[in-house]
């Protein structure tokens, strides 16, 4: 029966690895929140607007967008803040 090889990792490398694993776990826990957020964005952003920037500030989401075909939409989408509860 073959044994799996074992590796020795230095303490700093081990700490970095654990930190990366924690980041991955945190992102995986937040995945449903992100899906919900994008579902809500589809409802909020007017038709004919594409987003150029998305920024999270505390519990708020700030987005900037540009109109695709409708010149009047840019006033609405230029700078709108949306509260993100979570």
Order of alpha helices (4+ residues) and beta strands (2+ residues): alpha-beta-beta-alpha-beta
